[in-house]
Structures are given as C-alpha cells and as structure tokens.
C-alpha cells in the first residue's frame, strides 16, 4: 500500500469515527439552534414558516446524528466514553 493511500484511508477512518461524528453533529446542532432566532426575526422578507421548518429539520437531523454517534461510541471498547 502506498503512503498516499494509507494516509487517505487514515483520514477517512478519522472522519467516519464515532468520536468525530459525535462532536461534529453536536456542534452543528448548536449552530442550527443559534440560527433559529435570526431566521425568524432578522429575515422578515422570507417565509418564516419555511425558515422554521428548514432550521428545525437540520437541528433534528444533527441531534439524531449525535444519538447515533453516542450509540456507536458505547459499542466501541477502545473508546473511553
């Protein structure tokens, strides 16, 4: 296996690891939660219901990603969660 391929596989493994997925989805859920208020107040020209539904869908999607990452981390015996 070449060094480039090994590095690419290592980077991919880090990206799909439960620890990374947990942190990424938790941070993104917080970002979407923070965008909720500006979405309904500051963007009055847009359709507020559509903004709410879009932000809610992203928020819930990331929270489900957090739940999946927690489950995967609890199964992994090498992860001290």
Backbone as CSV, one residue per row, in Angstrom:
resi,resn,N_x,N_y,N_z,CA_x,CA_y,CA_z,C_x,C_y,C_z
1,UNK,0.850,-1.173,0.000,0.000,0.000,0.000,0.899,1.241,0.000
2,UNK,0.567,2.191,-0.848,1.379,3.396,-0.929,1.118,4.288,0.278
3,UNK,2.037,5.204,0.511,1.902,6.119,1.649,0.697,7.049,1.466
4,UNK,0.443,7.442,0.227,-0.696,8.321,-0.044,-2.006,7.608,0.237
5,UNK,-2.106,6.371,-0.198,-3.324,5.597,0.043,-3.525,5.341,1.537
6,UNK,-2.458,5.044,2.238,-2.545,4.813,3.677,-2.990,6.073,4.401
7,UNK,-2.457,7.217,3.975,-2.854,8.489,4.592,-4.319,8.796,4.307
8,UNK,-4.770,8.510,3.088,-6.163,8.754,2.735,-7.096,7.852,3.545
9,UNK,-6.726,6.593,3.699,-7.551,5.676,4.495,-7.584,6.077,5.964
10,UNK,-6.466,6.554,6.478,-6.420,7.013,7.869,-7.305,8.242,8.059
11,UNK,-7.260,9.186,7.116,-8.100,10.384,7.197,-9.574,10.008,7.105
12,UNK,-9.910,9.078,6.219,-11.302,8.644,6.083,-11.773,7.961,7.356
13,UNK,-10.930,7.136,7.950,-11.299,6.445,9.189,-11.533,7.439,10.314
14,UNK,-10.736,8.498,10.354,-10.937,9.530,11.383,-12.245,10.269,11.156
15,UNK,-12.591,10.522,9.879,-13.819,11.249,9.559,-15.070,10.457,9.916
16,UNK,-15.033,9.151,9.729,-16.223,8.344,9.995,-16.221,7.746,11.401
17,UNK,-15.248,8.121,12.215,-15.209,7.581,13.578,-16.360,8.128,14.400
18,UNK,-16.885,7.356,15.322,-17.988,7.834,16.167,-17.619,9.075,16.971
19,UNK,-16.380,9.174,17.411,-15.958,10.350,18.195,-16.074,11.624,17.353
20,UNK,-15.566,11.585,16.111,-15.654,12.754,15.235,-17.103,13.066,14.905
21,UNK,-17.887,12.044,14.573,-19.286,12.255,14.229,-20.070,12.848,15.395
22,UNK,-19.770,12.395,16.612,-20.427,12.933,17.796,-20.139,14.433,17.927
23,UNK,-18.870,14.790,17.864,-18.500,16.199,18.024,-19.040,17.069,16.900
24,UNK,-18.909,16.598,15.666,-19.383,17.371,14.517,-20.885,17.611,14.594
25,UNK,-21.660,16.563,14.863,-23.115,16.723,14.894,-23.572,17.554,16.078
26,UNK,-22.886,17.465,17.208,-23.243,18.294,18.355,-22.974,19.765,18.055
27,UNK,-21.842,20.063,17.439,-21.528,21.447,17.077,-22.511,21.971,16.044
28,UNK,-22.831,21.164,15.036,-23.771,21.620,14.006,-25.173,21.804,14.559
29,UNK,-25.599,20.981,15.509,-26.901,21.177,16.144,-26.925,22.508,16.879
30,UNK,-25.826,22.863,17.546,-25.744,24.146,18.241,-25.779,25.310,17.251
31,UNK,-25.119,25.148,16.113,-25.135,26.201,15.087,-26.553,26.418,14.578
32,UNK,-27.267,25.324,14.282,-28.639,25.467,13.791,-29.562,26.044,14.852
33,UNK,-29.352,25.693,16.110,-30.162,26.265,17.185,-29.903,27.766,17.298
34,UNK,-28.660,28.185,17.120,-28.330,29.611,17.177,-28.917,30.373,15.984
35,UNK,-29.086,29.714,14.854,-29.657,30.371,13.670,-31.180,30.471,13.712
36,UNK,-31.806,29.840,14.678,-33.267,29.829,14.733,-33.834,31.230,14.944
37,UNK,-33.350,31.950,15.952,-33.888,33.277,16.260,-33.623,34.271,15.139
38,UNK,-32.398,34.396,14.621,-32.210,35.310,13.491,-33.051,34.926,12.272
39,UNK,-33.286,33.643,12.117,-34.088,33.201,10.983,-35.521,33.684,11.050
40,UNK,-36.058,33.787,12.243,-37.444,34.234,12.381,-37.563,35.741,12.565
41,UNK,-36.536,36.401,13.079,-36.622,37.835,13.356,-35.980,38.673,12.254
42,UNK,-34.737,38.380,11.937,-33.976,39.236,11.018,-34.348,39.037,9.561
43,UNK,-34.750,37.859,9.203,-35.058,37.588,7.807,-36.558,37.678,7.562
44,UNK,-37.129,38.840,7.826,-38.579,39.018,7.706,-39.070,38.912,6.257
45,UNK,-38.207,39.160,5.303,-38.629,39.087,3.902,-38.895,37.650,3.452
46,UNK,-38.303,36.704,4.152,-38.504,35.305,3.777,-39.757,34.761,4.442
47,UNK,-40.136,33.604,4.067,-41.318,32.978,4.639,-40.922,32.364,5.993
48,UNK,-41.408,32.913,7.105,-40.975,32.432,8.417,-41.231,30.943,8.651
49,UNK,-42.332,30.440,8.171,-42.610,29.022,8.387,-41.596,28.153,7.666
50,UNK,-41.241,28.525,6.455,-40.243,27.767,5.702,-38.879,27.818,6.387
51,UNK,-38.552,28.983,6.918,-37.298,29.114,7.660,-37.323,28.209,8.883
52,UNK,-38.409,28.233,9.617,-38.521,27.397,10.818,-38.402,25.919,10.475
53,UNK,-39.109,25.490,9.452,-39.078,24.072,9.085,-37.683,23.656,8.627
54,UNK,-37.024,24.492,7.856,-35.678,24.162,7.382,-34.692,24.073,8.537
55,UNK,-34.732,25.042,9.432,-33.820,25.037,10.570,-34.148,23.879,11.497
56,UNK,-35.426,23.630,11.717,-35.825,22.510,12.580,-35.340,21.178,12.003
57,UNK,-35.467,21.001,10.695,-35.034,19.747,10.070,-33.525,19.550,10.220
58,UNK,-32.760,20.599,10.032,-31.309,20.490,10.206,-30.946,20.228,11.658
59,UNK,-31.597,20.912,12.585,-31.327,20.732,14.011,-31.625,19.295,14.440
60,UNK,-32.788,18.793,14.084,-33.165,17.433,14.476,-32.280,16.398,13.786
61,UNK,-31.902,16.657,12.552,-31.008,15.742,11.856,-29.659,15.615,12.556
62,UNK,-29.119,16.733,13.005,-27.841,16.680,13.705,-27.991,16.064,15.093
63,UNK,-29.110,16.304,15.758,-29.312,15.652,17.053,-29.419,14.136,16.889
64,UNK,-30.041,13.688,15.808,-30.095,12.242,15.579,-28.702,11.699,15.254
65,UNK,-27.887,12.509,14.597,-26.502,12.115,14.357,-25.726,11.985,15.663
66,UNK,-25.991,12.888,16.599,-25.361,12.803,17.923,-25.782,11.513,18.614
67,UNK,-27.064,11.197,18.553,-27.555,9.971,19.200,-26.910,8.727,18.571
68,UNK,-26.789,8.713,17.265,-26.144,7.586,16.599,-24.671,7.472,16.960
69,UNK,-24.000,8.621,17.068,-22.583,8.596,17.432,-22.391,8.132,18.869
70,UNK,-23.296,8.524,19.756,-23.206,8.064,21.147,-23.369,6.551,21.204
71,UNK,-24.331,6.031,20.462,-24.540,4.582,20.444,-23.314,3.864,19.893
72,UNK,-22.729,4.398,18.839,-21.544,3.770,18.252,-20.350,3.848,19.196
73,UNK,-20.239,4.962,19.916,-19.123,5.098,20.852,-19.269,4.147,22.033
74,UNK,-20.489,3.903,22.475,-20.688,2.992,23.597,-20.377,1.552,23.210
75,UNK,-20.537,1.213,21.947,-20.257,-0.134,21.473,-18.756,-0.351,21.302
76,UNK,-18.026,0.715,20.977,-16.585,0.607,20.729,-15.833,0.418,22.044
77,UNK,-15.168,-0.736,22.231,-14.469,-0.981,23.501,-13.211,-0.138,23.683
78,UNK,-12.684,0.420,22.597,-11.471,1.244,22.691,-11.747,2.701,23.007
79,UNK,-13.012,3.112,23.002,-13.371,4.498,23.217,-13.772,4.709,24.685
80,UNK,-13.051,5.541,25.426,-13.379,5.737,26.844,-14.498,6.761,27.039
81,UNK,-15.665,6.505,26.520,-16.793,7.447,26.608,-17.414,7.424,27.965
